[in-house]
Amino acid sequence: MAGHSHAANIKHKKANIDAKRSKVWSKLSKAIIVAARLGGGDPAMNARLRNAVADARAVSMPRDNIERAIKKGIGELDGGDVEETLYEGYGPAGVAVMCDIMTDNKNRTAPEIRKIFELAGGKLGSTNCVAYLFERKGIIAVKSGQTPEDRLMEIALNLGAEDIQIHGDTVEIVTLPENFSEVAEGLEQAGVTIDMKQIMRIPATTVELDAETAKAVLKLLENLEDHDDVQSVSTNLRLTAEVLSE
């Protein structure tokens, strides 16, 4: 029985890993479809598509899947009717939450996202109810020490970066969304290894909550991120050391 149980556990874990991989690939496929539809199917001429393809390759998404998504985006295959939209709402204690969505069926997605908010004690809001609290920025994270900070700052600023911030052993390079691809590619060409790069919604101000309420907000964010149509989630919740340690 023990051997059977162990085999069953391995099979269950593999199924969970496969399901997570499939979900990630599905989200990346939508990002590729939208990028190709908006800017064409040639990554060399379409920076957004180039970034989406790079993200897909980073998680070992098969080449066939990538090429199929591009063809859907440019209309060579069916299935390219993916819309990009933004949902805004409030989590527990009125925390601001924003969801970047890519969906082929808004009539299905909207009620599902609304339900996730409501089950968490929050509420899906109207357009611009919390958007004014955030700014879109490109964030490029680099481990400190691989390149002297003065040199890294010089390279980044010359490429058009807006700001450089140091957080422990990580250097964050901040860009405008329109300069994001150029800065990231320039850093890589200069031999800088990038740990993470993403266009994010950064809150102008943050709110701090007690540990229990903050956990409820984090659970809401987790459930939203788990939805197939949600590309990214942003909040103005400030995570304290107390919350992170529990």
Residue, then its C-alpha position, 0 to 999 in steps of 0.5 A: m500500500a505504501g508503494h501504491s500511495h507513493a506512486a499516487n502522490i507522484k502522479h497527483k503532483k505531476a498532474n498539478i505541475d502539468a495543470k499549472r504549466s498549462k495555465v501559464w502557457s494559456k495566459l502567455s498564448k493570449a499575450i502573444i495573440v494580442a501582441a501579434r494582432l496589434g503590432g504584426g507577427d514579426p517579433a523583430m518589428n514588434a517589441r511587444l511580441r518579442n517580449a511575449v515570445a521571450d516570456a514564453r520561451a523562458v517557461s519552455m513553451p513549445r515552439d509550435n504553441i508560440e507559432r500557433a498563437i502568432k498565427k491566431g493573432i494575425g488572422e491566419l488561424d481561428g481563435g484570435d478574438v482575444e480582447e485586452t481589458l482592465y477590471e478594477g475593484y476593492g478588496p477587504a477594507g477597501v484596498a484598491v485592486m486592478c486586474d489586467i485581463m485578456t479574454d475571448n468572452k467578456n460575458r463569461t469573464a466579468p461575472e467570474i471575476r465579480k464572484i471572486f471579489e464578492l467571495a473575498g468580501g470585496k467588490l468589482g468596481s466601475t471604470n476608473c474607480v481606482a485606476y487613478l491611484f496607479e501608474r504603469k511602469g516598466i520594472i527590470a530587476v537585476k541582482s546587485g554585484q554582477t555589474p558595478e552600480d555606477r556602471l549599471m546606472e550609466i548604462a540604464l540612464n543612457l538607454g532611457a531609464e527613468d529611475i534606479q532603486i536598490h532594494g537589498d541585493t536587487v537593483e530595480i530599473v524603472t522605465l516608462p512603458e514605451n521605453f521598456s523593451e529598448v531598455a531591457e534589450g539594451l541591458e542584455q546586449a551590454g551583458v547584464t543578466i535580468d532576473m525579472k522584467q515586467i510592465m506593472r501598475i505601481p501605486a502612488t500611495t500604499v495602505e497598511l492593514d492588520a495581519e488578518t485583513a492583509k491575509a484576506v487581501l492576499k488570498l483575493l489576489e491569489n484567487l484572481e491570479d489563478h483565473d485563466d483570463v487574468q494576466s496580472v494583478s496590482t494592489n496598493l496594499r503595503l506588505t509589512a514584515e509582520v504579514l510576511s512572517e506569518 
